[in-house]
Amino acid sequence: MSAAAIWNLLSFFFLFIFIQTRADLPGTWELLVPDAGIASMHTAVTHLNTVILLDRTNIGPTRKLLPPNRCRHDPKDPILKNDCYAHSVVLDLKTNSIRPLEILTDTWCSSGQFLPDGTLLQTGGDLDGNKKIRKFAPCEGTLCDWEELKDVELQQGRWYATNQILPDGSVIIIGGRTAPNVEFFPPKKHGAVNFPFLSQMEDNQMDNLYPYVHLLPNGHLFVFVNNRAVLYDYAANAIIKDYPVLEGGPRNYPSAGSSVMLPLTGDYSSATVVVCGGARYGAYLQRIHDSPANGSCGRIEATKPDPVWEMEDMPFARIMGDMVILPTGEVLIINGAQAGSQGYEMATDPCFHPVLYRPDQPNGLRFMTLNPGTVPRMYHSTANLLPDGRILIAGSNPHYFYNFKRAFPTELRIEAFSPEYLSADKANIRPAIVELPEKVTYGKAFEAVVTVELPVVGIIEVNMASAPFVTHSYSQGQRLVKLSVTSAIPDVVAGKYRIGFTAPPGGQVAPPGYYMVFAVNQGVPSVARWVQLVS
Ligand SMILES: *[C@@H]1O[C@H](CO)[C@@H](O)[C@H](O)[C@H]1NC(C)=O
């Protein structure tokens, strides 16, 4: 062998080692759509496997035109009185194609939630959109679009509010800027109801916007604002419990951390909430862009009589991280920055590393650092679980307009992050759902049929994940319910198993609507099927 050949072999070997080392951390990234045309500030996955991306109007041109002759004429628009650009699009996950949608009024910093029939309800925004209610009914073809309701408006303007679907399929809309009250959709006759806790928790840099709202399985709402939560009986408009202060500074807009309710399981009598990250108080007020974020998580069993926050540090300090509950029940923390606060041009030092939070591990062993991305995902970026187990990452626009020259430019690329459970070496334990009812009724028993290549012993989980409305690093209406299952029974056909499962007992555990149902074998999820949960 010549010296050159040996040299070539050696360099190949070292390159191989280098790539191996680089790929050491779990998870992989891929570019899904090179140019979505808009920077998604609000993102939601529909039960027809499309994704609604929604920005705002009145910021001038985006990079996606509306269909011909579909311009929006608005004499009050400060930038484009005749606006022929799309500010919302729908992504088809089968083809990764983007279709422009038409919104009429401003949706900036709005809120939303899927209704029981799979229609997306979107509420509020700024200026002319402040009191607007819009719906998007997903479709297979290209005919569906936003519909702005004409006969009904919000009872109070809502900007930076949080929505949560309730056990009866109605939606509660909580708070927003100068809106320390709640209202419902469909609207109630008595109008908006005061909720003074929201203004009590306001400090001189706000910190009370986009509250973290979790519907507990006892039917009450856990509402976290700034650094404290209450248990709220929305039917009686009464606070039933005050939770202790969570140390570590403010956690809501403009100091956002994020929050999830951990998967509901067992007899569904207990629910635990986790709040992670946040800006240091004053970073927003004094515009300190390099003020280090807080890297602590608080965890509390919200259904206990006298619960306390259990504290734990993340491997990275983080603001504007999204917390996504994976089909396995673990939580992915992704996107965001390590310094500054929310708002335009207010954050620095992007946090490229996602981390995995494993709730069943003991304190101190729960976090795992994952493979870093390369695209800064700062203010106005989103993360959504897809039915195939990947995480869709969209948006990032820390600027008032579309600006591709500044630091942390307006970001039009859509990426997907694949957790380690999707790696090829797990293919032989990955279940595939071959039979599952399309509709399940509360409390009733059903059967699923799955296939798995390698032998299965015991339990294959059947887990239901909601499709949340994601904005400002919080997933409104996100929940995962682990259903009670029987052991996987091998079928006569090799590799085929029958699993009995029971639908959730009621709307308090899982409000009605469409869920992604995953079979999970040894921590590896199937591709989900959408199942409608009905009474
Ligand atoms: C979070 O803030 C608290 C209170 O200032 C501080 O004690 C703690 O060390 C911080 N933790 C991290 C990980 O930043």
PDBQT file of the ligand as one rigid body, heavy atoms in Angstrom, charges set to zero:
ROOT
HETATM    1  C1  LIG A 601     -32.512  30.849  39.807  1.00  0.00    +0.000 C 
HETATM    2  O1  LIG A 601     -32.785  31.987  40.604  1.00  0.00    +0.000 OA
HETATM    3  C2  LIG A 601     -32.673  31.767  41.994  1.00  0.00    +0.000 C 
HETATM    4  C3  LIG A 601     -33.133  33.026  42.714  1.00  0.00    +0.000 C 
HETATM    5  O2  LIG A 601     -32.455  34.164  42.244  1.00  0.00    +0.000 OA
HETATM    6  C4  LIG A 601     -31.251  31.402  42.347  1.00  0.00    +0.000 C 
HETATM    7  O3  LIG A 601     -31.159  31.129  43.728  1.00  0.00    +0.000 OA
HETATM    8  C5  LIG A 601     -30.864  30.178  41.544  1.00  0.00    +0.000 C 
HETATM    9  O4  LIG A 601     -29.514  29.900  41.766  1.00  0.00    +0.000 OA
HETATM   10  C6  LIG A 601     -31.113  30.369  40.064  1.00  0.00    +0.000 C 
HETATM   11  N1  LIG A 601     -30.867  29.092  39.449  1.00  0.00    +0.000 N 
HETATM   12  C7  LIG A 601     -30.326  28.941  38.253  1.00  0.00    +0.000 C 
HETATM   13  C8  LIG A 601     -30.042  27.531  37.851  1.00  0.00    +0.000 C 
HETATM   14  O5  LIG A 601     -30.105  29.853  37.501  1.00  0.00    +0.000 OA
ENDROOT
TORSDOF 0
